[in-house]
Amino acid sequence: MNYNVDSNGKRVGSVYSYIEFSDGSTKRVSSAASARGPALFGAGGFGNMGSFGEPLRSGFDWGFAGNVLGVGGVTYSGLENTFANKYWWKDSKGNYNSTKILEKGANGKFVRGVQGYRNGYKSALNTAGKFKVAGNIVGGLSLGVTYLQYDQGQISGLEATVDASFGVIGFFGPIGAGVSATYFVGKLGYEYFSGKKVLPCSSNKCNGFVR
């Protein structure tokens, strides 16, 4: 860094900083300086650092990614329950069958062709299981992103707790998936279009990231 001094030894004029690039070239950058030295944090300072008092916004904002993963996790869970669950299953013809037909009737006998129904139910469970694995992976990533957001100060402890709670709820059957999906879809839409957070982040650690 180079600068000029007056007869009293105070810095005057312009301050020059040199940025060296990977190819070995340099670029001189100047900024106004007073007797107290360069105004590093004034307007036009280092990128997004802004002025004193403004929130420091650095790093990747995981908020949008976290909401998308949350929606993705419950979507897979919903597909799992669409193909098969303890109440019904979808057969190869696209018809839904109640699991009650796999049980004995009032006469103590099974319905005719029950083995075929059992085979169809087993096949549907196999397909549903694949969606369950995918949902668990995406849901786990969503919980991981929630931790990253909190760790990097992008969300408050309250929001991290609420997000994690609704993420876990999504693993509990069709009703849980519906409740979780409602939360994450609503949160995603609100934050994306309004640019505001659903839950406040007043902690000194929180930097106010939304998008």
C-alpha positions in Angstrom: 0.0 0.0 0.0 1.5 3.4 -1.0 0.4 6.9 0.2 1.7 10.5 0.4 2.6 12.4 3.6 2.8 16.1 4.3 5.5 17.9 6.2 4.0 16.8 9.5 4.1 13.1 8.5 0.3 12.9 8.1 -1.2 10.9 5.3 -2.7 13.0 2.5 -4.0 12.6 -1.0 -4.8 9.2 -2.4 -4.1 5.8 -1.0 -3.1 3.2 -3.4 -3.5 -0.6 -2.9 -2.3 -3.2 -5.3 -4.2 -6.4 -6.0 -2.1 -9.3 -7.4 -3.9 -11.8 -9.5 -3.1 -15.5 -10.0 -1.5 -14.7 -13.4 1.0 -12.4 -11.8 -0.6 -9.2 -13.0 -1.4 -6.4 -10.6 -4.1 -3.7 -10.4 -3.8 -0.4 -8.5 -6.9 0.6 -6.5 -7.2 4.0 -4.9 -9.5 5.4 -2.3 -9.8 8.7 -0.5 -7.8 9.0 2.7 -7.9 11.5 5.5 -5.3 12.2 8.1 -6.6 9.2 10.0 -5.9 6.8 7.2 -8.0 5.1 4.5 -11.7 4.7 4.8 -11.8 1.0 4.3 -15.4 0.4 5.4 -17.1 3.4 3.7 -19.4 3.3 0.7 -17.7 1.5 -2.1 -15.4 -0.4 0.3 -14.8 -4.1 0.2 -17.7 -5.5 -1.8 -20.6 -6.4 0.4 -19.1 -5.2 3.7 -21.0 -2.0 3.4 -21.0 0.8 6.1 -20.7 0.3 9.8 -24.1 -0.7 11.3 -25.2 -2.6 8.2 -25.5 -6.4 8.5 -22.5 -8.3 7.3 -23.6 -10.6 4.5 -21.0 -13.1 3.5 -20.9 -16.7 2.4 -23.6 -18.8 0.6 -27.2 -18.3 1.8 -28.6 -21.8 2.4 -32.1 -20.6 3.1 -33.6 -21.3 -0.3 -31.7 -24.6 -0.7 -33.0 -25.7 2.7 -36.6 -24.9 1.9 -36.3 -26.7 -1.5 -34.8 -29.8 0.2 -37.5 -29.7 2.8 -40.2 -29.7 0.1 -38.4 -32.4 -1.8 -38.1 -34.7 1.2 -41.9 -34.6 2.0 -42.6 -34.9 -1.8 -40.8 -38.3 -1.8 -42.6 -39.2 1.4 -45.9 -38.4 -0.2 -45.0 -40.5 -3.3 -44.1 -43.4 -0.9 -47.5 -43.2 0.7 -49.3 -42.9 -2.6 -48.0 -46.3 -3.8 -48.4 -48.2 -0.6 -49.0 -47.8 3.1 -50.8 -49.7 5.9 -54.2 -48.5 4.6 -54.1 -49.1 0.8 -51.8 -49.8 -2.1 -51.8 -49.1 -5.8 -51.7 -52.1 -8.1 -50.1 -52.5 -11.6 -53.4 -51.3 -13.2 -53.4 -48.0 -11.3 -56.3 -49.2 -9.0 -56.2 -48.6 -5.3 -57.0 -51.6 -3.0 -57.7 -51.5 0.7 -55.4 -53.6 2.9 -58.5 -55.0 4.6 -59.0 -57.4 1.7 -55.8 -59.2 2.9 -57.5 -60.0 6.2 -60.0 -62.7 6.9 -63.6 -61.8 6.4 -66.5 -62.1 8.9 -66.9 -65.8 7.8 -63.3 -66.4 8.9 -62.1 -67.0 5.3 -59.8 -65.0 3.0 -61.2 -63.5 -0.2 -60.6 -65.5 -3.4 -57.3 -64.7 -5.0 -55.8 -63.3 -1.8 -52.4 -64.5 -2.7 -52.4 -62.4 -5.9 -53.4 -59.4 -3.8 -50.6 -60.1 -1.4 -48.1 -60.2 -4.2 -49.4 -56.9 -5.6 -49.2 -55.3 -2.2 -45.6 -56.6 -1.8 -44.6 -55.2 -5.2 -46.2 -51.8 -4.3 -44.3 -51.8 -0.9 -41.1 -52.4 -2.8 -41.7 -49.4 -5.1 -42.8 -47.3 -2.1 -39.6 -48.3 -0.3 -37.4 -46.7 -3.0 -39.2 -43.4 -2.6 -38.8 -43.7 1.2 -35.0 -44.1 0.8 -34.9 -41.1 -1.5 -37.1 -39.1 1.0 -34.8 -40.0 3.9 -31.7 -38.9 2.0 -33.2 -35.6 0.9 -34.8 -35.0 4.3 -31.5 -35.7 6.0 -29.8 -33.2 3.8 -32.5 -30.7 4.7 -31.8 -31.2 8.4 -28.1 -30.8 7.6 -28.7 -27.5 5.8 -30.7 -26.3 8.8 -27.7 -26.9 11.0 -25.4 -25.0 8.5 -27.8 -22.1 8.5 -27.7 -21.8 12.3 -24.0 -22.4 12.5 -23.3 -19.7 10.0 -25.7 -17.3 11.7 -28.2 -17.2 8.8 -31.2 -18.2 11.1 -32.0 -18.0 14.7 -32.1 -20.9 17.1 -35.9 -20.7 17.1 -36.1 -21.0 13.3 -33.6 -23.9 13.3 -35.7 -25.7 15.9 -39.0 -25.2 14.0 -37.5 -26.2 10.7 -35.9 -29.3 12.2 -39.2 -30.2 13.9 -41.3 -30.0 10.7 -38.6 -31.9 8.9 -38.9 -34.8 11.3 -42.7 -34.6 11.2 -42.5 -35.3 7.5 -41.3 -38.9 8.2 -44.5 -39.9 10.1 -46.9 -41.2 7.5 -49.3 -39.4 5.1 -50.5 -36.9 7.7 -47.0 -36.0 8.8 -45.9 -35.5 5.2 -48.9 -33.3 4.6 -48.2 -31.1 7.6 -44.5 -30.8 6.8 -45.2 -30.1 3.2 -47.6 -27.3 4.1 -45.0 -25.7 6.3 -42.1 -25.8 3.9 -44.0 -24.9 0.8 -45.6 -21.9 2.6 -42.2 -20.9 4.0 -40.5 -21.2 0.6 -43.1 -19.1 -1.1 -43.3 -16.4 1.5 -39.5 -15.9 1.8 -39.0 -16.1 -2.0 -41.6 -13.6 -3.0 -41.5 -11.2 0.1 -37.7 -11.3 0.7 -38.5 -11.5 4.4 -38.1 -14.2 7.0 -41.1 -16.1 8.4 -39.4 -16.0 11.9 -37.4 -13.1 13.2 -33.7 -13.3 13.6 -32.7 -10.7 16.2 -29.6 -12.5 17.5 -26.3 -10.7 17.2 -25.0 -13.7 15.4 -27.7 -13.6 12.7 -26.8 -11.7 9.6 -30.3 -11.3 8.2 -29.9 -13.5 5.1 -33.1 -14.5 3.3 -32.1 -15.1 -0.3 
